[in-house]
């Protein structure tokens, strides 16, 4: 069993976006289109089927509630309800995406990064979470820089 869990954006936030077609955090209009790229969806953490699935682009701040300094960026979710990622381990469909893991410490200070290009995510997660100053990780797209998901420890360190 993995010593970490991958956390997508909140289901209630995604529902608000689908219902209002606006960013719940900022009120900015959301943009709906047929998927022209792989995404991924920040709720179910699956990649989009290009030309087959509708997606909604909106402004999201993954640090909301953690720090008063905002860091908004663009994210996508499926236009249709898709359910939240809730499996153990790292999402298989994300392994093909070039990504960077960012390790954050107190006051959301960035203390470490690991670039992933070969799908070998678990060793990088374990290395980052083994550092005592790292409180949580963000998974970000290495090409676009946008937020994908959060990674947290499952059990406290002994």
C-alpha positions as CSV (number, residue, x, y, z in Angstrom):
1,X,0.0,0.0,0.0
2,X,1.3,3.5,-0.8
3,X,2.3,5.8,2.0
4,X,0.7,8.7,0.1
5,X,-2.6,9.7,-1.4
6,X,-3.3,11.7,-4.5
7,X,-6.0,14.4,-4.0
8,X,-7.9,15.9,-6.9
9,X,-9.8,19.2,-6.7
10,X,-12.9,19.0,-4.5
11,X,-16.0,17.5,-6.0
12,X,-18.2,20.3,-4.8
13,X,-15.9,22.9,-6.5
14,X,-16.1,21.0,-9.8
15,X,-19.9,20.8,-9.4
16,X,-20.1,24.6,-8.9
17,X,-18.0,25.1,-12.1
18,X,-20.3,22.8,-14.1
19,X,-23.5,24.5,-12.8
20,X,-22.4,28.2,-13.0
21,X,-19.8,28.1,-15.8
22,X,-17.6,30.3,-13.6
23,X,-14.6,29.9,-11.3
24,X,-16.0,29.5,-7.8
25,X,-12.9,31.1,-6.3
26,X,-12.7,34.2,-8.6
27,X,-16.0,34.5,-10.5
28,X,-14.2,34.6,-13.8
29,X,-16.2,33.0,-16.7
30,X,-15.3,29.4,-17.5
31,X,-14.6,28.3,-21.1
32,X,-16.2,25.1,-22.5
33,X,-14.8,23.4,-25.5
34,X,-14.2,20.0,-27.1
35,X,-10.9,18.6,-25.8
36,X,-8.1,19.5,-28.0
37,X,-5.3,18.2,-25.8
38,X,-4.8,15.5,-23.1
39,X,-5.7,17.7,-20.1
40,X,-6.0,16.0,-17.6
41,X,-9.2,16.5,-15.7
42,X,-8.4,17.8,-12.3
43,X,-11.3,15.9,-10.7
44,X,-11.1,12.3,-12.0
45,X,-7.4,12.7,-13.0
46,X,-7.9,10.9,-16.3
47,X,-6.6,12.4,-19.6
48,X,-9.1,13.7,-22.1
49,X,-10.1,11.9,-25.2
50,X,-9.2,14.5,-27.7
51,X,-12.1,15.5,-30.0
52,X,-14.5,13.2,-28.0
53,X,-15.0,14.8,-24.6
54,X,-16.1,18.3,-23.6
55,X,-13.9,20.1,-21.1
56,X,-14.3,23.2,-19.0
57,X,-11.3,25.6,-18.5
58,X,-11.4,27.8,-15.4
59,X,-9.2,29.7,-12.9
60,X,-8.2,27.8,-9.8
61,X,-6.0,28.5,-6.8
62,X,-4.6,25.3,-5.2
63,X,-3.4,27.3,-2.2
64,X,-6.8,28.6,-1.3
65,X,-7.2,28.4,2.5
66,X,-3.5,27.7,3.0
67,X,-2.1,31.1,2.4
68,X,-3.5,34.6,1.7
69,X,-1.2,35.1,-1.3
70,X,-3.1,33.7,-4.3
71,X,-1.5,31.7,-7.1
72,X,-4.3,31.2,-9.6
73,X,-3.9,29.3,-12.8
74,X,-5.9,27.5,-15.5
75,X,-7.2,24.0,-15.0
76,X,-9.6,21.7,-16.9
77,X,-12.4,19.4,-15.7
78,X,-14.7,17.2,-17.8
79,X,-17.8,19.0,-18.9
80,X,-19.9,16.0,-17.7
81,X,-19.8,14.8,-14.2
82,X,-16.9,12.2,-13.9
83,X,-16.4,11.4,-10.2
84,X,-13.4,12.2,-8.1
85,X,-10.2,10.2,-8.2
86,X,-10.2,8.0,-5.1
87,X,-7.9,5.1,-5.8
88,X,-4.8,4.0,-4.0
89,X,-1.5,5.0,-5.6
90,X,-0.7,7.3,-8.4
91,X,-3.2,7.6,-11.3
92,X,-2.0,5.4,-14.2
93,X,-3.1,7.8,-16.9
94,X,-1.0,10.6,-15.5
95,X,2.3,8.6,-15.9
96,X,2.6,9.5,-19.6
97,X,2.4,13.3,-18.9
98,X,5.7,15.2,-18.4
99,X,5.3,16.5,-14.8
100,X,7.1,18.1,-12.0
101,X,6.5,17.3,-8.3
102,X,6.9,20.4,-6.1
103,X,7.5,19.9,-2.4
104,X,6.1,22.6,-0.1
105,X,7.0,23.4,3.5
106,X,5.7,25.8,6.1
107,X,3.9,28.8,4.7
108,X,3.7,27.1,1.3
109,X,7.4,27.7,0.7
110,X,8.7,25.7,-2.2
111,X,11.6,23.6,-0.9
112,X,12.2,20.9,-3.5
113,X,11.3,19.8,-7.0
114,X,11.6,16.5,-9.0
115,X,10.9,16.3,-12.7
116,X,9.3,13.2,-14.0
117,X,9.6,12.2,-17.6
118,X,9.6,8.4,-17.5
119,X,6.5,7.6,-15.5
120,X,8.5,6.6,-12.4
121,X,6.6,8.7,-10.0
122,X,6.7,6.7,-6.7
123,X,10.4,7.0,-6.1
124,X,10.3,10.7,-6.6
125,X,7.3,11.0,-4.3
126,X,9.0,8.9,-1.6
127,X,12.2,11.0,-1.9
128,X,10.3,14.3,-1.5
129,X,8.0,13.1,1.3
130,X,11.0,11.7,3.2
131,X,12.3,15.2,3.6
132,X,11.1,16.5,7.0
133,X,10.6,20.1,5.7
134,X,8.2,18.9,3.0
135,X,4.5,19.0,4.2
136,X,2.8,18.2,0.9
137,X,3.4,18.0,-2.9
138,X,1.8,19.5,-5.9
139,X,1.8,17.6,-9.2
140,X,2.2,20.1,-12.1
141,X,2.3,19.8,-15.8
142,X,6.0,20.2,-16.9
143,X,5.0,21.7,-20.2
144,X,2.4,24.2,-19.1
145,X,3.2,24.6,-15.4
146,X,-0.4,24.2,-14.4
147,X,-1.6,22.4,-11.2
148,X,-2.9,18.8,-11.5
149,X,-3.2,17.4,-8.0
150,X,-1.9,17.4,-4.4
151,X,0.0,14.5,-2.8
152,X,-0.1,14.0,1.0
153,X,1.3,11.4,3.4
154,X,-1.2,8.8,4.5
155,X,0.4,8.1,7.8
156,X,2.5,10.3,10.1
157,X,6.2,9.8,10.2
158,X,7.4,8.0,13.2
